[in-house]
Amino acid sequence: MPTNRQFILSSRPKDLVTPEVLKLTESPLPTVAEGQALARVKYLSMDPTMRIWMADIPQYMPPVGLGEVMRAFGLAEVVESRHPDYKKGDKLMGLTGLQEYALISGKEARGFQKLPSIPFLSDVNFLGTLGITGLTAYFGLLEIGKPQSGETLVVSAAAGATGSIVGQIGKIQGCRVVGIAGSDEKCKWIQDELGFDAAVNYKHPDWKAKLSAATPNGIDIDFENVGGEIMQAVLDRMNLHGRVVLCGLISGYTKQDPALASFGQVLIKRLRVEGFIILDYASKYMDAAKQLGMWKMMGKLKDKQTIVKGFEKAPEAINMLFQGANTGKLIVEL
Ligand SMILES: NC(=O)c1ccc[n+]([C@@H]2O[C@H](COP(=O)([O-])OP(=O)(O)OC[C@H]3O[C@@H](n4cnc5c(N)ncnc54)[C@H](OP(=O)(O)O)[C@@H]3O)[C@@H](O)[C@H]2O)c1
């Protein structure tokens, strides 16, 4: 009898995800009722926010309940349908959950989107450059950062899924772009292949001096993905009336430490700091995806995926995000 393997949230993590936190279970495949479709998950998107969803703290969506299937974005292919809008073979993207099969009714709070077939795009692009992380880069930088040609943009976690796209959009807008990342190899990739003007490895002891040298005219826009010491070093070099796009604070997600920087510089430099959640821009996704797709087709956006093979490796893959073990978009292939 065919079964569905699922990761269930069994306890709340203290730091990284351990086997006690996500338990692998197996149950019979659900029967497809009238108005439903069953989709087999092909790819799961690994997102730092999954660690936030596991915690019982106030957040932008309800935390995942203990005993529930872990929430996750994924790309799935319809294998059986009794739903008027979906047919066998359709590819869908949405909150599939951390499981092998998703039962879809079309009435989900956050609906599934049918993916178009576009020759120069592969399935994994819909989870990265044209998916949540690409859209996050697009709206965060353009709507909050409001980059102007000639300005200096600094992006942290710059070789990750979001940061690598932010930097390239910054270049399209005519900015001087400096990335901060956790290895020399990552720094080389964003500079040599993605066209960043400079890259700083924050694991080098003299990285703050290197950041200063890379930003001789100060910093106008901070696209902040990390928080803590990295954010502080960037704030220290911000120009008057600079903009801080508060996208993420990943250095604090696995700790009690909230990863904030001191707000003294915000006051002194009259900075504008604005947090955002990509769901705020849902009504404008289509137009943004078209622009991102166009840039990708023109070769102005390059991307990379780190692909972990095997559903059972998903918990380890989530931890990779906090260990800097990915370059570009981290995906689990089933
Ligand atoms: N606001 C929103 O709606 C929204 C949507 C999507 C993502 N985000 C945020 O955007 C950020 C990036 O997410 P992503 O999905 O694109 O992940 P990602 O950048 O592909 O992966 C995370 C990267 O963060 C870096 N990192 C992890 N722990 C760190 C630490 N303690 N100090 C410095 N760097 C650290 C690692 O790279 P290194 O090797 O460079 O350390 C790691 O590869 C996260 O903060 C995430 O929460 C926000």
The ligand as an ORCA input file, in Angstrom:
! r2SCAN-3c Opt
* xyz 0 1
  N      11.459     39.212      5.277
  C      11.118     38.210      4.491
  O       9.964     38.107      4.011
  C      12.135     37.165      4.169
  C      11.895     36.203      3.141
  C      12.923     35.290      2.854
  C      14.114     35.317      3.582
  N      14.253     36.238      4.574
  C      15.489     36.328      5.366
  O      16.558     36.502      4.456
  C      17.743     35.942      5.026
  C      18.359     34.989      4.013
  O      17.444     33.925      3.779
  P      17.696     32.890      2.574
  O      16.490     32.043      2.479
  O      18.132     33.626      1.377
  O      18.864     32.011      3.159
  P      20.366     31.919      2.612
  O      20.934     33.282      2.617
  O      20.378     31.147      1.355
  O      21.063     31.023      3.720
  C      21.364     31.539      4.964
  C      22.809     32.083      4.999
  O      22.933     32.938      6.129
  C      24.272     32.963      6.542
  N      24.325     32.840      8.003
  C      23.746     31.899      8.782
  N      24.026     32.110     10.082
  C      24.812     33.216     10.134
  C      25.443     33.946     11.179
  N      25.313     33.570     12.468
  N      26.190     35.019     10.858
  C      26.337     35.404      9.557
  N      25.765     34.766      8.519
  C      25.020     33.689      8.798
  C      24.976     31.759      5.908
  O      25.914     32.222      4.930
  P      27.441     32.594      5.310
  O      28.295     31.491      4.818
  O      27.643     33.875      4.585
  O      27.508     32.726      6.809
  C      23.846     31.000      5.210
  O      24.244     30.401      4.011
  C      17.331     35.279      6.338
  O      17.567     36.164      7.402
  C      15.838     35.072      6.153
  O      15.153     34.997      7.378
  C      13.301     37.151      4.875
*
